[in-house]
Amino acid sequence: MSGDPILRFGLPNEAASLQLGEDLALALRPGDCLALSGDLGAGKSTLARALIRALADDPELEVPSPTFTLVQNYELRIPVAHFDLYRLGDASELDELGFDEALSFGICLVEWPEMAADLLPAERINLQLTQDGAGRVVTISGPEPQMRRIRRARSIRAFLDRHGYEHAERRFLTGDASVRAYERVRPQAGPTLILMDWPKMPEGPPVLDGKPYPKVAHLAEDAYPFVAVAGYLREIGLCAPDVLHVDYDQGILLIEDLGSDGVLDEAERPILERYRETVACLAHLHSHRVRQDIETDNGHIHHVPDFDPIAMKMEARLLLDWHLPWRRGNPATEEERQEYLSIWDALIGDHLSGAEKNLLLRDLHSPNIIWQPQETGVRRVGLIDFQDSMIGPTAYDLASLIQDARIDVPDELAKQMMADYLQLRHASGAFDERNFLKVWAIMAAQRNCKLAGLWVRLKQRDGKPGYMKHMPRTLRYLSTALQHPALLPLREWCHRSGIELPES
């Protein structure tokens, strides 16, 4: 996606300058240099101060001008080094101020960049402020990747303005393993809201039958699935965020803020009551007749895709394509590949063809469960991040919950959750427990094969090594799943291929 190489717009008052600083705080990334130019009194320090305070989420943060110290450093969500080069004696002194080091892991804001001659990076963002009556005109230029982020931030601000949130504060909330990012929006009046920033991305390289990975694995590529599934969950009595405003073309959603009270205690340990209520929530979902076509508020029909054999195998292949080469230093042989895929063909064809199916939320684990203490029953479980929902074996989401990818679930709690689910399902009608437990083991194995490869891919391909901390837990979970007799061939394949799993 490309756009205007130069942005130019007015800032009629100081409030507009503060808002621009807020928007830039959401657009900048580590490694960005923002060069702020303008005459004395043009508002460079005001803009820098607003940006730093937004990153700190502290409107009272002391942000002194670095006129005499030349640089002030801030250890924030993204570290910031604020330079004022007006009194720089010689351009070569920039190295002594630690500029290169600061830029390597954070953001550099530079006032009076002209004093550094050509020592600033060529790939910087240039922002020029000029006087325009009582206000200012701002001109921004820079490399396309940075300009794309700035244009996106401006588009989101325009979206908020159109829907009556002209003076709302925007604060970074979180990003995830996909292209989505989330903000917390604070209107001048009323409750806080969540903004989902979900830009459309160009199709990736083909991975199977000429299709890119998202299409093969049925990952949502626009906002329609989220809106449709949210409405369905609310319709059947579960708690999902209300969707207030959507721009489907741009991929911007403003939704209800369910809060930040999760299912873990301060020590990151599962809270028994909350996990057990989430199990009850799942049983409630699975007691309803499956619905595959869901209408959104604008009349669009979302057809929930099937978790078909192709998607299951594509995900399971991540262990083959990423984990195995990382584990032993060389890729799978053709013989190993064919045997692994044949094992999954047999598991899917022989054991899953008659499995009970319903809506899969697909990522039901601790980060995506928001506790609602003001509610009762299953509505105490707030559900988010369900845009990739599919129709598939009901056991999948229970495997995702009991084998929470992000935290350790004690064995006793895992057993209790399984017992709760089985009891609730028996109480709601005919239920094949033996077959369900077999399918649960297969789905747990499939999910953990996917995750064992995904953590490596996120590190090696996407530059996100933090997810590797979950690898030992994922392999323990996989080992547990492989204890079921139906999974003996996969357990033996892992052993022969050099994937040593811990004892379960």
C-alpha positions in Angstrom: 0.0 0.0 0.0 1.4 3.4 -0.9 0.2 6.9 -0.5 1.3 10.6 -0.5 5.0 10.8 0.1 4.4 14.1 1.9 1.7 14.9 4.4 0.8 18.6 5.0 -2.0 19.7 7.3 -2.9 22.4 9.8 -2.7 22.5 13.6 -5.1 25.3 14.5 -4.2 25.3 18.2 -2.1 23.6 20.9 -4.7 20.9 21.5 -4.2 19.8 17.9 -0.5 19.7 18.4 -0.9 17.6 21.5 -3.2 15.2 19.6 -0.7 14.9 16.8 2.0 13.9 19.4 -0.4 11.3 20.7 -1.0 9.9 17.2 2.7 9.8 16.4 3.3 7.9 19.6 1.2 5.1 18.2 2.9 5.2 14.7 6.6 5.2 15.7 8.6 2.0 16.2 12.1 1.2 17.6 14.7 2.4 15.1 12.7 5.5 14.0 14.3 8.9 14.0 11.9 11.8 14.0 13.6 15.1 13.0 11.7 18.1 14.3 12.4 21.3 12.4 11.0 24.8 12.8 11.9 28.3 14.1 12.1 29.2 17.8 8.7 28.9 19.3 7.3 26.8 16.4 6.1 24.1 18.8 8.8 21.4 18.4 9.2 20.9 22.2 5.4 20.9 22.7 5.0 18.1 20.1 7.9 16.1 21.5 6.6 16.4 25.1 3.1 15.3 24.0 4.6 12.2 22.2 6.7 11.2 25.2 3.8 11.7 27.7 1.5 9.6 25.4 4.1 6.8 25.3 4.4 7.0 29.1 0.6 7.3 29.5 1.3 10.0 32.0 0.0 13.5 31.2 1.9 14.9 34.2 5.3 13.3 33.3 8.1 15.8 33.7 9.6 16.3 30.3 12.3 19.0 30.5 13.7 20.6 27.4 17.2 19.1 26.7 18.5 22.5 25.5 21.4 22.4 27.9 21.9 18.7 28.5 21.4 18.0 24.7 19.7 14.7 25.4 17.1 13.3 27.8 16.4 9.6 27.9 13.1 7.9 28.9 12.6 4.2 29.7 9.1 3.8 28.4 7.2 1.1 26.5 9.5 2.1 23.6 12.6 3.8 25.0 12.9 7.4 23.8 15.9 9.7 23.5 15.0 13.3 23.1 17.8 15.4 21.6 18.0 19.2 21.3 21.0 20.0 19.0 20.7 23.8 19.1 23.8 24.1 21.3 25.7 21.2 19.6 29.3 22.4 19.2 30.2 20.0 16.4 28.2 17.5 14.5 30.7 14.8 15.4 29.6 15.1 19.1 26.4 13.2 18.2 28.2 9.9 18.7 29.3 11.0 22.2 25.7 11.6 23.1 24.9 7.9 22.4 22.7 8.6 19.4 23.4 5.3 17.5 22.9 3.2 20.6 19.6 4.9 21.4 18.4 4.4 17.9 19.3 0.7 17.9 16.6 -0.1 20.5 14.3 2.9 20.7 13.1 6.1 19.1 15.2 9.3 18.7 13.4 12.7 18.7 15.7 15.3 17.3 15.1 19.1 17.6 17.2 21.3 15.4 18.4 18.4 13.2 20.1 20.9 10.9 22.9 21.2 13.5 23.9 17.5 12.9 24.7 18.0 9.2 24.6 14.7 7.4 25.1 12.5 10.5 21.4 11.7 11.1 20.2 8.6 9.3 19.0 9.1 5.8 15.9 7.0 6.5 14.6 9.5 9.0 11.1 11.1 9.3 11.2 14.8 8.7 8.6 17.0 10.4 8.6 20.7 9.7 6.5 23.2 11.7 5.8 26.6 10.4 3.7 29.5 11.8 0.2 30.0 10.3 -1.5 32.8 12.2 -2.3 31.5 15.7 -1.7 28.0 14.6 0.8 25.9 12.8 1.2 24.0 9.5 3.0 20.6 9.7 4.8 18.9 6.8 5.9 15.3 7.2 8.0 13.3 4.8 10.1 10.2 5.1 10.5 6.6 3.9 7.4 4.8 2.8 7.2 2.2 5.6 7.2 5.0 8.3 4.9 7.2 6.2 2.5 4.3 5.9 2.3 4.0 9.7 1.8 7.8 10.1 -1.0 7.8 7.4 -2.6 4.9 9.2 -2.5 6.8 12.5 -4.1 9.8 10.8 -6.8 7.6 9.2 -7.7 6.1 12.6 -8.0 9.6 14.1 -10.3 10.6 11.2 -12.4 7.5 11.9 -12.8 8.6 15.5 -13.7 12.1 14.5 -16.4 10.9 12.2 -18.0 8.9 14.9 -18.1 11.7 17.5 -14.8 11.1 19.4 -13.0 14.2 18.2 -11.1 14.8 21.4 -10.6 11.2 22.6 -7.3 10.1 23.9 -5.6 7.1 22.2 -3.2 4.8 24.1 -1.5 1.6 22.9 -3.0 -1.5 24.4 -1.4 -4.5 22.8 -0.3 -6.2 19.6 -0.6 -9.8 18.8 1.2 -12.4 16.6 -0.7 -11.2 13.6 -0.9 -7.8 11.9 -3.6 -6.6 14.3 -2.9 -4.0 17.0 -5.2 -2.7 19.7 -5.7 0.7 21.3 -7.6 1.9 24.4 -9.7 5.0 23.5 -10.7 7.4 26.2 -13.6 9.7 25.2 -14.1 13.0 27.0 -17.3 11.5 28.4 -18.4 7.9 28.8 -16.6 4.6 29.2 -13.4 3.7 27.6 -13.5 1.7 24.3 -11.2 -0.6 22.4 -10.0 0.2 18.8 -8.9 -2.7 16.7 -6.4 -1.7 14.0 -6.6 -4.4 11.4 -5.1 -3.2 8.1 -5.5 -5.2 5.0 -2.2 -6.8 4.0 -1.0 -8.0 0.5 -1.3 -11.7 -0.1 1.7 -13.7 0.9 3.5 -16.3 -1.1 1.6 -19.4 -2.1 2.0 -22.4 0.2 -0.5 -24.9 -1.2 -2.4 -25.2 -4.4 -1.4 -21.6 -5.3 -3.0 -20.2 -2.1 -1.2 -18.2 0.7 -1.2 -19.5 4.2 -4.2 -17.4 5.6 -6.5 -18.8 2.9 -5.4 -22.4 3.4 -5.7 -22.1 7.2 -8.9 -20.1 7.0 -7.5 -17.1 8.9 -9.8 -14.0 8.9 -8.6 -11.3 6.5 -11.2 -8.6 7.2 -13.5 -7.5 10.0 -16.7 -9.4 8.9 -15.9 -12.6 10.8 -15.3 -10.8 14.0 -18.5 -8.8 13.8 -20.6 -11.8 12.8 -19.2 -14.1 15.5 -19.5 -11.4 18.2 -23.2 -11.0 17.4 -23.8 -14.7 17.4 -22.1 -15.2 20.8 -24.1 -12.3 22.3 -27.3 -13.7 20.8 -26.9 -17.1 22.5 -26.3 -15.5 25.9 -22.5 -15.3 26.1 -20.4 -12.2 26.7 -18.6 -10.8 23.7 -17.8 -7.1 23.0 -20.5 -5.0 21.4 -19.2 -3.6 18.0 -20.0 0.1 17.9 -18.5 1.3 14.6 -16.7 -0.5 11.8 -14.9 0.6 8.6 -14.7 -2.6 6.7 -12.6 -1.2 3.9 -9.9 0.2 6.1 -10.1 -2.5 8.8 -10.9 -0.3 11.8 -13.3 -1.3 14.5 -14.4 0.4 17.7 -15.7 -2.0 20.2 -16.8 -2.3 23.8 -14.1 -2.4 26.4 -14.6 -5.5 28.5 -11.9 -4.4 30.9 -8.6 -6.0 31.9 -9.5 -8.4 34.7 -8.4 -11.8 33.4 -8.4 -15.4 34.7 -4.9 -15.3 36.3 -3.8 -14.0 39.7 -1.0 -11.6 40.3 1.5 -14.4 40.2 0.2 -15.5 36.8 -1.4 -18.6 38.2 -4.9 -19.8 37.0 -7.8 -18.7 39.2 -9.8 -22.0 39.6 -13.3 -20.4 39.7 -12.7 -18.5 36.5 -11.3 -21.4 34.5 -14.1 -23.6 35.6 -16.7 -21.0 34.6 -15.0 -20.8 31.2 -15.5 -24.5 30.8 -19.2 -24.0 31.6 -19.2 -21.2 28.9 -17.8 -23.8 26.4 -20.4 -26.4 27.3 -23.1 -23.7 26.9 -21.8 -22.8 23.4 -21.7 -26.5 22.4 -25.2 -27.1 23.6 -26.5 -24.9 20.9 -27.2 -26.1 17.4 -24.3 -25.2 15.1 -24.9 -22.2 12.8 -22.5 -21.8 9.9 -24.0 -18.7 8.1 -24.3 -15.6 10.3 -25.6 -12.3 9.2 -23.9 -9.0 10.2 -25.7 -5.8 10.9 -25.2 -4.5 7.4 -26.7 -7.6 5.8 -23.4 -9.3 5.0 -23.6 -13.1 5.4 -20.4 -14.6 6.9 -20.0 -18.3 6.1 -18.0 -19.7 9.0 -15.3 -21.9 7.3 -14.8 -25.6 8.2 -11.8 -26.7 10.0 -11.1 -29.1 7.2 -8.4 -31.7 6.7 -6.3 -29.3 4.6 -6.3 -26.6 7.3 -5.6 -29.2 10.0 -2.6 -30.6 8.1 -1.3 -27.2 7.1 -1.1 -26.1 10.8 0.4 -29.4 11.9 3.1 -29.0 9.2 4.5 -26.1 11.2 6.3 -28.6 13.4 7.7 -30.3 10.3 8.7 -27.1 8.5 10.0 -25.0 11.4 10.4 -26.9 14.7 12.2 -29.9 13.4 15.0 -28.0 11.5 15.4 -25.7 14.5 15.6 -28.7 16.9 18.2 -30.8 15.1 19.8 -28.4 12.7 18.7 -29.9 9.4 15.3 -30.2 7.7 13.1 -33.3 7.4 13.9 -35.8 4.8 11.4 -36.6 2.1 10.7 -39.9 3.8 10.1 -38.2 7.2 7.8 -35.7 5.6 5.7 -38.3 3.8 5.4 -40.4 6.9 4.4 -37.5 9.1 1.7 -36.3 6.7 0.4 -39.8 6.3 0.0 -40.1 10.0 -2.1 -37.0 10.0 -4.1 -38.3 7.1 -5.0 -41.4 9.1 -5.8 -39.5 12.3 -8.0 -37.0 10.5 -9.7 -39.6 8.2 -10.1 -42.5 10.7 -10.8 -40.7 13.9 -12.2 -37.2 13.2 -14.6 -37.8 10.4 -17.5 -38.6 12.8 -16.5 -36.2 15.6 -19.0 -33.8 17.1 -18.7 -30.4 15.6 -19.6 -26.8 16.6 -18.2 -23.3 16.5 -14.5 -23.2 17.4 -13.3 -19.9 18.9 -9.8 -21.2 18.0 -7.7 -19.3 20.6 -9.6 -19.8 23.9 -6.8 -19.3 26.4 -5.9 -16.8 29.2 -5.1 -13.7 27.1 -8.5 -13.9 25.4 -10.7 -14.3 28.5 -11.8 -11.2 30.3 -13.5 -11.7 33.7 -16.8 -9.8 34.2 -17.4 -9.8 38.0 -20.6 -7.7 37.6 -22.3 -10.4 35.5 -23.7 -13.8 36.6 -23.2 -17.4 35.3 -21.5 -17.9 31.9 -21.7 -14.2 31.2 -18.9 -13.7 33.7 -16.6 -15.0 30.9 -15.9 -12.2 28.4 -14.6 -13.6 25.1 -12.3 -11.8 22.7 -10.1 -12.6 19.7 -12.5 -15.0 18.0 -12.2 -13.7 14.4 -10.6 -16.9 13.2 -13.5 -19.1 14.4 -14.3 -22.2 12.4 -16.7 -25.1 12.5 -14.9 -28.2 13.8 -14.5 -30.7 16.6 -15.8 -29.3 19.8 -12.8 -30.8 21.6 -10.5 -28.3 20.1 -11.4 -25.3 22.3 -11.4 -27.5 25.4 -7.9 -28.6 24.5 -6.9 -24.9 24.0 -8.2 -24.0 27.4 -7.0 -27.0 29.5 -3.6 -26.8 27.8 -3.3 -23.0 28.0 -0.4 -22.1 25.7 0.7 -19.1 27.8 0.7 -20.4 31.4 1.1 -23.6 33.3 -2.3 -25.2 34.2 -1.8 -27.5 37.3 -2.8 -31.2 36.7 -5.5 -31.1 39.3 -7.2 -28.1 37.7 -6.9 -29.7 34.3 -8.6 -32.8 35.6 -11.3 -30.8 37.2 -12.0 -28.8 34.0 -12.3 -32.0 32.0 -14.6 -33.5 34.6 -16.8 -30.4 34.7 -17.1 -30.3 30.9 -18.0 -34.0 30.7 -20.6 -33.6 33.4 -22.2 -30.6 31.8 -22.3 -32.2 28.4 -23.9 -35.4 29.7 -26.5 -33.3 31.5 -27.5 -31.5 28.3 -28.3 -34.7 26.3 -26.7 -37.6 24.5 -22.9 -37.4 24.5 -20.3 -39.9 23.4 -17.6 -39.4 26.1 -15.2 -42.0 24.9 -15.0 -40.7 21.4 -14.8 -37.1 22.7 -11.7 -38.0 24.8 -10.0 -39.5 21.7 -10.8 -36.4 19.6 -9.6 -34.2 22.5 -6.2 -35.9 22.4 -5.9 -35.6 18.6 -6.9 -31.9 18.7 -4.5 -31.2 21.5 -1.7 -32.9 19.5 -2.6 -31.0 16.4 -2.7 -27.7 18.2 0.7 -28.2 20.0 2.4 -29.4 16.8 1.2 -26.1 15.3 2.4 -24.1 18.2 5.8 -25.8 18.4 6.5 -24.7 14.9 4.8 -21.3 15.2 7.0 -20.2 18.1 10.1 -20.9 15.9 8.6 -19.2 12.9 7.8 -16.1 14.9 11.4 -15.9 16.1 13.2 -16.7 12.9 10.9 -15.2 10.3 9.1 -12.4 12.1 11.7 -11.3 14.6 9.5 -12.0 17.7 11.7 -14.3 19.9 9.6 -13.7 23.0 7.2 -16.5 22.1 10.0 -19.1 22.5 9.5 -19.0 26.3 6.4 -21.1 25.7 8.2 -23.9 23.9 8.9 -26.1 27.0 5.2 -25.9 28.0 4.1 -26.7 24.5 6.2 -29.8 24.3 4.9 -31.0 27.7 1.4 -30.6 26.5 2.2 -32.4 23.3 3.7 -35.3 25.3 0.5 -35.5 27.3 -1.7 -35.7 24.2 0.5 -38.3 22.7 -0.2 -40.7 25.5 -3.6 -41.7 23.9 -3.3 -45.0 22.0 -4.7 -43.4 18.8 -1.6 -41.2 18.7 1.1 -43.9 19.1 2.3 -43.6 15.4 2.9 -39.8 16.0 4.7 -40.4 19.2 7.0 -43.0 17.6 7.6 -40.6 14.6 8.7 -37.8 17.0 11.1 -40.2 18.7 12.7 -41.4 15.5 13.0 -37.9 14.1 14.9 -36.5 17.1 12.1 -34.6 18.8 12.5 -35.7 22.3 9.5 -34.9 24.4 9.4 -34.6 28.2 7.7 -37.3 30.2 4.1 -36.4 30.8 
